[in-house]
Structures are given as C-alpha cells and as structure tokens.
Amino acid sequence: MTVSLAHLRRCSVAVDLGASRTRVYLKHQGLVVDEPSVAAVNAHSGALIAVGSLAEKMTGRTPEHIRVVRPIQAGMVVDIEMAQRMLRHLLGGQLRKAWRRKPMLRAAVCTPNGSGPLAQRAAIETLYGLGSRRVELVDSVIAAAIGCGLPVEQPEATMIMLAGAGTTQIAVMSMGAIVAAETIGVGGEAIDHAVVQHLRNTHELLLPSQSVRSLHETLSAPGPTAPSAEVQGRDVASGIARTVRVDTEAVRQAIRMPMATLVDGIGQVLRRCPPDLVADLTDRGVMLAGGSALLPGLDMMLRQATGMPVTVADRPDVCAVLGLGAMMEGHPVPTPLDPLSV
C-alpha cells in the first residue's frame, strides 16, 4: 500500500493496532496511548469492565461471567466493535472531545505487510467508528523503518525485522520502496508457547505466562549460561504449585523450531533481492524492531543462526507508531546512519 506524504501530513492522529499493544500518536502531542490490546467484558450484560493494563492483569484470574478478549490478533482487527470500544476508553474524555470538534479528522493506521482487503477494511472501519472521515493506510515495515532511523530513501539496502506478538514481518527496502518482504505467522508468543509446551511435556508443569520472560533472561545471561534453572508452576495432575529444575539446553532446543522459521523467512527475502542489495546488507545487517525484539537473547540467537549483524532498535516496541508520527508531523526521525529527508 502506498500513500503520499502530502496526505499523511493532513492527518491528525496515527494508530498502531498491534496484537500485543495499541498505540496512538496525536499530532503536536506525541505518543498518548501505549496500552495492551485487551478488554474485559461482562458476558451476561456485554458491559465493558476494563481495558489495557488492568484487563491484561485479569487474564486467567476472572470468574466465568467475565471474559478477557483480544479484539486485535496478528496485527489485524478481528472484532471491530470491541476494538472501537477499547480505543474510545483508552483515548479518554478530553481526547474524544477534541476528536469530535474536527468533523473532517484524518487518521493514519499501520497495517501488516501483505494484509488483504478484508484486514485493511477492518482497520478503516474501526477508525471510522471513532469519528474519522478519512483513513490512510501505511505499511508497518515502512513506518517502523522510519521510526528506527533507517535511511530508507537512499539507493542502498536496509533490512528490518518487525517482530510482533503473533507475526514477524521481514523486508528489504531501497529508494523508499519495499524490494522484497515476507510475513511469517510466528512471533514472540510462539517462542513463549514452545517453552510452555516443553515444560508441560517434560516436567508435567504448567508455567504462568509471566514466568516465561524470567526463563528467557536466564538463557540469555552474559557469560557462561547456567546448566539449569529453577521455575515455579502448577502440577498438571495435582494442581499444586511446585518448583522444578529445568535444563536450559533443553529449553534452547525447544525454541529452535520457531527460531528456524524466522531464519528461513530471512533467507526467503534475501533470495528475492538483487545481488547488489544483498551485498549492502553484509555490513549493515538486520534492524530488529517490534515488541518481541525486547525478548531477551533474540538478537543473539538470530546473529548466531544467520551470521549477519543484528541491531536492536533504541525503542523497538514503539518505532512503528513513532515513524508514522514523524511522517505525519512532516519532519524526519534523527538517525546516526544518515540524515533522512521525508
């Protein structure tokens, strides 16, 4: 999808609808919303109980009449009405009033690379329901590359891996356009799920979701990795909490399948690029962005698997919405590589 910068500069709000978090950037104000894309509703009355961080804390801890839902999955809106209700609550009263005072408000929204017409229409309808009269669609990898400060308009290759919760987008860009791109249905959640399944199958232990990140940190600790680590969870048979000692090398083997899928995606993109652009990437490598880029040790594992330099963006989780906001504001994002003129 291609949209002109002139159209983007007429927009007043930029939205990044992610499976993990929803972010909203207001013109001249900056990032005003950065909350989990989660809502808790009463199953009997349909009333909205909580959204964002509070709703996320309710996951797995609610009675039967309260449902915790995610209206956005894999970067696509799957429940338009619930996404609208969630956004209205996250924006707050003052921002909603400012939105209503501009009857011709324009909005820009990030959509995954290669998303189909139905996914694009769902994103547009979500913002139409909030009062927007025109919605501009921007490819997520382009917005993220600009947010990372990559010189995408230069006649040289830049490669970005946008690792989200449910999907990973890989693209090579040159001269302001995408040369080759691939969207893979594997993200940070798949890596976490592989760890959880390993512990269930090997130790008959159910691991809480918040404990997975600490185990990743143990695996990626600097220096010699400990041969084992203690984790606490719930016994599958008895339901009683217990602690087991986990072989860290076995956990590394468990996450090799999703990691191999990511490495294969990089190879597919490179095979579709001209040799000159691939040569540019030998020294520049891959820019790692997206919320799952913060997964401890992900950059190290990708570097070992591909043999290419892997750099994590300064603010990988918000680079897409910041890049969209920079284009909307009409000024470049500062970059240590090269001044970028947009």
Secondary structure, 3 states (H helix, E strand, C coil): CCCCHHHHCCCCEEEEECCCEEEEEECCCEEEEEEECCEEEECCCCCEEEEHHHHHHCCCCCCCCEEEECCEECCEECCHHHHHHHHHHHHHHHHHHHHHCCCCCEEEEEECCCCCHHHHHHHHHHHHCCCCCEEEEEEHHHHHHHHHCCCCCCCCCEEEEEECCCCEEEEEEECCEEEEEEEECCCHHHHHHHHHHHHHHHHCEECCHHHHHHHHHHHCCCCCCCCEEEEEEEECCCCCEEEEEEEHHHHHHHCHHHHHHHHHHHHHHHHCCCHHHHHHHHHHCEEEECHHHHCCCHHHHHHHHHCCCEEECCCCCCHHHHHHHHHHHCCCCCCCCCCCCC
